[in-house]
């Protein structure tokens, strides 16, 4: 039976143990991570925390709705049972909320609710081979980028300051993403700083020979997977191969101890093509979208 448990009533020890030991384990689902990124969140719980589904929610016009917080790439259902039926979780979700927009994870395959599921793509690189073989699978353009970066003397700097990364992101990617608010950047800084403190995240920056930052990224480490959570280049200096150099240096470092390198994913063809040019493969995940709001309220969700 599925129970709806409010955050304040959650058995955090049992909940986090389920996330840690689940087949779908993701860092985004831990209570401490959700406490940072979500306005509010509750949980659908099966049994004695044998399976859980965290639910971030907001309230608008006295209506509670499920939403995807920034800086959170995958959620969904987390379970110790590989034969778990996900349908009861979605049925329960649909009875609790009239509007739902939430990402599942790549290990959740849902066959029901097809009218409410959107297919999304994520690009993941296997690190099972040594770096030389990974390098040999790079497309020609990526190898050209690395040659440019080396000729220009670009330098990698690990453990850079989170404020430097966020400023670069804000002044470049952020200008093309006006829906990211100042409060969202404050949350991002807290996410990065706490992940670094917990040993599950690292910053890599790239500088040119004038000591000017040209690229930076934050990498999440969990189990055997490394994920790019956020990254940016200096858009005024995009022909120096800095972004490719950034990713290549991260792959070089993490290849020894991790099995997979996730690019965070994009269903935009141009971005996906760039990620795939590193030898990555496409993995599918699903996004839930349900809307049973009255017509006059639906207008507010456009």
C-alpha positions as CSV (number, residue, x, y, z in Angstrom):
1,X,0.0,0.0,0.0
2,X,1.2,3.5,-0.9
3,X,1.2,6.1,1.9
4,X,1.5,9.9,1.4
5,X,3.9,11.2,4.0
6,X,4.6,14.8,4.7
7,X,8.3,15.9,5.0
8,X,7.8,16.8,8.6
9,X,6.6,13.3,9.4
10,X,9.2,11.5,7.3
11,X,11.5,8.9,8.9
12,X,14.6,10.5,7.4
13,X,17.0,7.6,8.4
14,X,14.8,5.0,6.7
15,X,14.1,7.2,3.7
16,X,17.8,8.0,3.0
17,X,18.7,4.3,3.5
18,X,16.2,3.5,0.8
19,X,17.7,6.0,-1.6
20,X,21.2,4.9,-0.8
21,X,20.5,1.2,-1.3
22,X,17.9,1.4,-4.1
23,X,18.5,0.1,-7.6
24,X,17.9,3.6,-9.0
25,X,19.9,5.5,-6.4
26,X,20.5,9.2,-7.3
27,X,22.1,11.9,-5.2
28,X,19.2,14.3,-6.1
29,X,16.7,12.2,-4.0
30,X,18.5,12.3,-0.7
31,X,16.6,14.3,1.9
32,X,19.5,16.9,2.3
33,X,19.5,17.6,-1.4
34,X,15.8,18.0,-1.7
35,X,15.8,20.2,1.4
36,X,18.0,22.6,-0.5
37,X,16.4,22.7,-4.0
38,X,12.7,22.1,-3.4
39,X,10.3,24.8,-2.1
40,X,8.4,21.9,-0.4
41,X,8.5,18.1,-0.8
42,X,6.7,15.1,0.5
43,X,7.0,11.4,-0.2
44,X,4.9,8.5,-1.5
45,X,6.1,5.5,0.6
46,X,5.5,1.8,0.0
47,X,5.5,-0.5,3.0
48,X,8.2,0.2,5.6
49,X,10.3,2.4,3.1
50,X,10.9,-0.5,0.7
51,X,10.1,2.0,-2.1
52,X,9.7,5.8,-2.2
53,X,8.8,8.5,-4.6
54,X,9.8,12.1,-3.5
55,X,7.4,14.8,-4.6
56,X,8.6,18.4,-4.9
57,X,5.6,20.8,-4.8
58,X,4.6,24.4,-4.8
59,X,1.3,26.2,-4.2
60,X,-0.3,28.9,-6.3
61,X,-3.8,30.3,-6.2
62,X,-4.4,27.9,-3.2
63,X,-3.6,24.9,-5.5
64,X,-0.8,22.5,-4.8
65,X,1.1,21.2,-7.8
66,X,4.2,19.1,-8.5
67,X,7.1,20.8,-10.3
68,X,10.7,20.1,-11.4
69,X,13.1,22.2,-9.3
70,X,16.2,23.7,-10.9
71,X,19.4,21.8,-10.3
72,X,17.7,18.4,-10.1
73,X,18.0,16.2,-13.1
74,X,16.3,12.9,-12.1
75,X,13.8,11.8,-9.5
76,X,11.0,9.2,-9.9
77,X,10.6,6.0,-7.8
78,X,13.4,4.4,-5.8
79,X,13.1,0.8,-4.7
80,X,15.0,-2.3,-3.6
81,X,12.8,-4.5,-5.8
82,X,13.7,-4.8,-9.5
83,X,10.2,-6.2,-10.2
84,X,8.4,-3.2,-8.6
85,X,5.2,-2.0,-10.3
86,X,5.4,1.8,-10.7
87,X,1.8,2.2,-11.6
88,X,0.4,2.5,-8.1
89,X,2.7,5.4,-7.4
90,X,1.5,7.3,-10.5
91,X,-2.1,6.5,-9.6
92,X,-1.6,7.9,-6.1
93,X,0.2,10.9,-7.5
94,X,-2.7,11.7,-9.8
95,X,-5.2,11.6,-6.9
96,X,-3.2,13.9,-4.7
97,X,-2.4,16.6,-7.3
98,X,-4.3,18.1,-10.2
99,X,-1.2,19.3,-12.0
100,X,2.0,17.3,-12.1
101,X,5.3,17.9,-14.0
102,X,8.1,15.7,-12.8
103,X,11.1,13.8,-14.2
104,X,11.5,10.1,-13.7
105,X,15.0,8.5,-13.8
106,X,16.5,6.4,-16.5
107,X,15.9,3.2,-14.4
108,X,12.2,3.9,-14.2
109,X,10.4,2.3,-17.2
110,X,6.7,3.0,-16.9
111,X,4.3,1.3,-19.4
112,X,1.1,2.8,-18.1
113,X,-0.1,6.5,-18.2
114,X,1.3,6.7,-21.7
115,X,-0.8,9.8,-22.4
116,X,0.9,11.6,-19.5
117,X,4.5,10.6,-20.3
118,X,7.0,12.5,-22.5
119,X,10.1,10.8,-23.8
120,X,13.3,12.7,-23.0
121,X,16.9,11.9,-23.8
122,X,20.1,11.8,-21.8
123,X,23.6,11.2,-23.1
124,X,25.9,8.8,-21.1
125,X,29.4,7.8,-21.8
126,X,30.7,4.4,-20.7
127,X,34.1,4.6,-18.9
128,X,34.7,0.9,-18.9
129,X,37.6,1.3,-21.4
130,X,40.8,3.1,-20.5
131,X,41.3,6.8,-21.4
132,X,43.2,6.1,-24.7
133,X,40.3,4.1,-26.0
134,X,37.8,6.7,-24.9
135,X,39.9,9.3,-26.7
136,X,40.1,7.2,-29.9
137,X,36.3,7.3,-30.0
138,X,36.1,11.1,-30.1
139,X,34.7,12.6,-33.2
140,X,37.0,14.5,-35.4
141,X,35.7,17.9,-34.3
142,X,36.4,17.1,-30.6
143,X,39.9,16.1,-31.4
144,X,40.4,19.4,-33.3
145,X,39.0,21.3,-30.2
146,X,41.5,19.5,-28.0
147,X,44.4,20.4,-30.3
148,X,43.3,24.1,-30.2
149,X,43.1,24.0,-26.4
150,X,46.6,22.5,-26.1
151,X,48.1,24.9,-28.7
152,X,46.6,27.9,-26.7
153,X,48.0,26.6,-23.4
154,X,44.6,26.2,-21.6
155,X,45.1,25.1,-18.1
156,X,42.8,23.0,-15.8
157,X,42.1,24.0,-12.2
158,X,40.4,21.7,-9.9
159,X,38.6,22.8,-6.7
160,X,38.0,26.3,-8.0
161,X,35.6,28.7,-6.2
162,X,31.9,28.1,-6.6
163,X,31.2,31.8,-6.9
164,X,33.5,32.0,-10.0
165,X,31.6,29.1,-11.7
166,X,28.2,30.6,-10.9
167,X,29.3,34.1,-12.2
168,X,30.5,32.5,-15.5
169,X,27.3,30.6,-15.8
170,X,25.1,33.5,-14.9
171,X,26.8,35.9,-17.4
172,X,26.7,33.5,-20.3
173,X,24.1,30.6,-20.1
174,X,22.0,32.6,-17.6
175,X,21.5,35.5,-20.1
176,X,19.9,33.0,-22.4
177,X,17.8,31.6,-19.6
178,X,15.9,34.5,-18.1
179,X,13.6,32.3,-16.0
180,X,16.6,31.5,-13.7
181,X,16.1,33.9,-10.8
182,X,18.7,35.3,-8.4
183,X,17.2,33.0,-5.7
184,X,17.9,30.0,-8.0
185,X,21.6,31.0,-8.2
186,X,21.7,31.2,-4.4
187,X,20.3,27.7,-4.2
188,X,22.8,26.5,-6.7
189,X,25.7,27.9,-4.7
190,X,24.4,26.1,-1.6
191,X,24.0,22.8,-3.6
192,X,27.6,23.1,-4.8
193,X,29.1,24.0,-1.5
194,X,27.3,21.3,0.5
195,X,28.0,18.6,-2.2
196,X,31.7,19.6,-2.0
197,X,31.6,19.5,1.8
198,X,30.0,16.0,1.6
199,X,32.6,14.8,-0.9
200,X,30.1,14.1,-3.7
201,X,30.9,17.1,-6.0
202,X,33.9,18.8,-7.6
203,X,34.5,22.0,-9.6
204,X,36.8,22.0,-12.6
205,X,37.7,25.3,-14.3
206,X,39.7,26.1,-17.4
207,X,41.9,29.2,-17.6
208,X,43.8,30.7,-20.6
209,X,47.4,31.9,-20.4
210,X,46.3,35.3,-19.3
211,X,44.7,33.7,-16.2
212,X,41.2,34.4,-17.5
213,X,38.5,31.8,-16.9
214,X,37.1,30.4,-20.1
215,X,35.1,27.4,-18.9
216,X,33.9,25.8,-15.7
217,X,31.7,22.9,-14.6
218,X,30.4,21.2,-11.5
219,X,30.5,17.4,-11.4
220,X,28.3,15.3,-9.1
221,X,29.7,11.9,-8.0
222,X,27.4,9.1,-6.8
223,X,28.0,5.4,-6.8
224,X,29.8,4.7,-10.1
225,X,28.4,7.6,-12.1
226,X,29.7,11.2,-12.6
227,X,27.3,13.8,-13.9
228,X,27.7,17.3,-15.1
229,X,25.2,19.3,-13.1
230,X,26.1,22.8,-14.5
231,X,28.8,24.1,-16.8
232,X,29.5,27.1,-19.0
233,X,32.0,28.6,-21.3
234,X,32.8,32.3,-21.9
235,X,30.6,32.9,-24.9
236,X,33.0,35.6,-26.1
237,X,35.8,33.1,-26.4
238,X,34.1,30.0,-27.9
239,X,36.6,29.0,-30.5
240,X,39.4,27.9,-28.2
241,X,38.1,24.4,-27.5
242,X,37.6,25.2,-23.8
243,X,34.4,23.3,-23.3
244,X,35.8,20.2,-25.0
245,X,38.9,20.5,-23.0
246,X,36.9,20.8,-19.8
247,X,34.9,17.6,-20.4
248,X,38.0,15.8,-21.6
249,X,40.0,16.6,-18.5
250,X,37.0,15.5,-16.3
251,X,36.7,12.2,-18.2
252,X,40.5,11.6,-17.9
253,X,40.3,12.1,-14.1
254,X,37.1,10.1,-13.5
255,X,37.7,7.2,-15.9
256,X,39.9,5.4,-13.3
257,X,37.2,5.1,-10.6
258,X,33.8,5.5,-12.2
259,X,31.8,3.4,-14.8
260,X,29.7,6.1,-16.4
261,X,29.9,9.8,-17.3
262,X,26.6,11.5,-17.7
263,X,26.3,14.7,-19.6
264,X,23.1,15.6,-17.8
265,X,21.1,15.1,-20.9
266,X,19.4,17.2,-23.6
267,X,16.6,16.5,-26.1
268,X,17.8,19.5,-28.2
269,X,19.4,17.9,-31.3
270,X,22.4,20.3,-31.5
271,X,23.4,19.8,-27.8
272,X,22.7,16.1,-27.9
273,X,24.9,15.8,-31.0
274,X,27.7,17.6,-29.3
275,X,27.5,15.2,-26.3
276,X,27.3,12.2,-28.5
277,X,30.5,13.3,-30.3
278,X,32.4,12.2,-27.2
279,X,31.4,8.7,-27.8
280,X,28.4,8.8,-25.5
281,X,25.1,6.9,-26.1
282,X,21.5,8.0,-25.7
283,X,19.5,6.8,-22.7
284,X,15.8,7.5,-22.5
285,X,14.0,8.7,-19.5
286,X,10.4,9.8,-19.0
287,X,8.8,13.0,-17.8
288,X,5.3,12.9,-16.2
289,X,2.9,15.6,-17.2
290,X,-0.7,15.6,-15.9
291,X,-3.2,18.4,-15.9
292,X,-6.7,17.9,-14.7
293,X,-7.1,21.5,-13.5
294,X,-10.3,23.4,-14.4
295,X,-10.2,25.3,-17.7
296,X,-9.9,28.7,-16.1
297,X,-7.0,27.6,-13.9
298,X,-5.2,25.9,-16.8
299,X,-4.7,29.3,-18.3
300,X,-2.4,30.2,-15.4
301,X,-0.1,27.2,-16.1
302,X,0.6,28.2,-19.7
